[in-house]
Amino acid sequence: MPIRFSDCQAKECIQMGSGKMLGYIYDAKVNIETGEIEYFCVMRPKKFYEVKNKEVKDYKVYISEIVVIGKDVILVNSSRL
């Protein structure tokens, strides 16, 4: 079943092993030649105590790391995150 990018943006990305909430998808890297998505860019949730000017690295979730796209969440199986 095809899924729209806007539907993915409303879902939480969760790491399977730890149950850690990675954040929400805000962008995608698309291969121009094939038209396939290579990875999703996931914005890390902000912490209350983080400094405003501190650069926060976001996650890249490759399509091969996605296990399940559910109704409310996307489960990711990756040891590098």
GUKOLRO-78014 format. One line per field, with one value per residue: x, y, z of N, C-alpha, C, O in turn. Coordinates in steps of 0.2 Angstrom, whole numbers. Atoms other than C-alpha are relative to their C-alpha. Layout:
# GUKOLRO-78014
n_u <- c(X_...)
n_v <- c(Y_...)
n_w <- c(Z_...)
ca_u <- c(X_...)
ca_v <- c(Y_...)
ca_w <- c(Z_...)
c_u <- c(X_...)
c_v <- c(Y_...)
c_w <- c(Z_...)
o_u <- c(X_...)
o_v <- c(Y_...)
o_w <- c(Z_...)
This chain:
# GUKOLRO-78014
n_u <- c(4_-4_1_-2_-6_4_2_-6_-2_4_-1_-6_-5_-2_-5_2_-3_1_6_-1_4_-5_3_5_-3_1_-3_-2_-5_2_-5_3_0_5_7_1_-3_-6_1_4_-4_4_-2_0_4_-3_0_2_-6_-5_-2_3_-5_-4_2_3_-1_6_-1_2_3_0_5_-2_0_7_2_8_3_7_5_-2_-7_-4_-6_-6_-5_-7_-5_-4_3)
n_v <- c(-6_-6_-5_-7_-3_-4_5_1_-6_0_6_0_5_4_5_6_3_-4_-3_-7_-4_-4_-6_0_-1_-7_0_7_0_4_1_-3_4_6_-2_4_-3_3_0_-6_-4_0_-5_2_-4_-5_0_-6_-3_-1_-7_-2_-1_7_4_7_5_4_7_3_7_3_5_7_1_0_6_-1_-6_1_-5_-6_-1_3_4_-1_5_-2_-1_-6_-6)
n_w <- c(0_0_-6_2_-4_-6_-6_-4_-4_-6_-4_-4_1_-6_1_-2_-6_-7_-1_0_5_4_2_6_6_3_7_3_5_6_5_6_6_-1_-3_-7_-6_-3_-8_-3_-5_-6_-5_-7_-5_-4_-8_-4_-3_5_2_6_6_1_6_-2_6_2_2_7_-1_7_1_-2_-7_-3_-1_1_-1_-3_0_-4_0_5_-4_3_-3_1_-6_1_-2)
ca_u <- c(0_8_10_11_26_13_7_24_27_13_21_34_50_54_70_66_79_78_61_69_59_70_58_47_51_53_62_67_82_76_87_84_87_76_63_66_68_85_82_71_78_71_71_77_65_71_76_70_88_97_105_96_112_119_119_108_112_96_95_95_84_88_74_83_82_63_55_36_26_11_-4_4_23_37_49_67_80_97_112_120_107)
ca_v <- c(0_17_30_49_58_70_54_50_67_64_48_46_37_24_14_-4_-10_4_11_28_41_48_62_66_66_83_79_65_62_56_48_59_45_31_42_31_38_35_41_52_66_65_80_76_81_97_96_109_112_113_129_139_142_124_115_99_85_77_58_50_35_25_15_-1_2_4_-11_-6_9_8_18_30_26_21_7_9_-5_3_2_18_30)
ca_w <- c(0_-5_9_7_14_24_33_38_45_58_65_79_75_88_90_92_104_117_114_112_104_89_84_69_51_43_26_14_3_-14_-27_-43_-55_-47_-38_-22_-5_2_20_31_41_58_70_87_101_110_129_141_147_130_125_111_100_102_86_87_75_67_63_46_46_30_22_25_44_45_51_52_48_59_62_75_74_63_71_67_69_70_82_75_82)
c_u <- c(4_-2_2_5_-4_-2_5_2_-4_2_7_5_3_6_-2_3_-1_-6_1_-4_5_-3_-5_4_-2_2_2_5_-2_5_-4_-1_-5_-7_-1_2_6_0_-4_4_-5_3_0_-4_5_-1_-1_7_5_0_-3_5_4_-3_-2_0_-7_2_-2_-2_0_-6_1_-1_-7_-3_-8_-2_-7_-4_2_8_4_6_6_5_7_4_4_-3_0)
c_v <- c(6_4_7_2_4_-5_-2_5_0_-5_1_-5_-3_-5_-6_-3_3_3_8_4_5_7_-1_2_7_1_-7_2_-4_0_3_-5_-6_3_-3_4_-4_0_6_4_1_5_-2_4_5_-2_7_4_1_7_2_0_-6_-3_-7_-4_-4_-7_-1_-7_-3_-5_-7_-1_0_-7_0_7_-1_6_7_1_-4_-4_0_-5_2_1_6_6_0)
c_w <- c(0_6_-2_5_6_5_4_5_7_5_4_-2_6_-1_3_6_6_1_0_-5_-4_-2_-6_-6_-3_-7_-2_-5_-5_-5_-7_-6_1_2_7_5_3_7_2_4_6_5_7_5_4_8_3_1_-6_-2_-7_-6_-1_-6_2_-7_-1_-2_-7_1_-8_-1_2_8_3_0_-1_0_2_0_3_0_-5_4_-4_3_-2_6_-1_3_8)
o_u <- c(9_-8_7_5_-1_-3_4_5_-1_-1_11_2_5_5_-4_0_-2_-8_-4_-4_9_1_-8_8_-7_1_2_5_-3_8_-9_-6_-9_-12_-6_7_5_1_-6_9_-11_9_-5_-4_10_-6_1_7_11_-4_-2_3_8_-9_1_-3_-9_8_-6_2_-5_-8_-4_-1_-8_-3_-10_1_-11_-3_1_11_1_10_6_5_9_2_7_0_-2)
o_v <- c(7_4_7_0_4_-3_-3_4_3_-6_4_-11_1_-8_-6_-5_0_5_11_1_9_11_-6_5_9_5_-11_7_-10_4_0_-5_-7_-1_-2_8_-10_-5_10_1_3_5_-5_10_3_-4_11_10_4_11_-2_-3_-7_-4_-11_-2_-7_-8_3_-11_0_-8_-10_-7_-1_-10_-4_11_-4_11_12_6_-8_0_-3_-5_0_4_8_11_5)
o_w <- c(4_9_-6_11_11_11_10_10_12_10_2_-4_11_-6_9_11_12_7_2_-11_-1_-3_-6_-7_-2_-11_2_-9_-4_-7_-9_-9_-4_2_9_4_4_11_-2_8_5_7_9_4_7_10_0_1_-4_-2_-11_-11_-6_-7_5_-12_4_-4_-10_3_-11_4_4_10_8_-6_-5_4_-2_-4_1_1_-9_8_-10_9_-8_11_4_4_11)
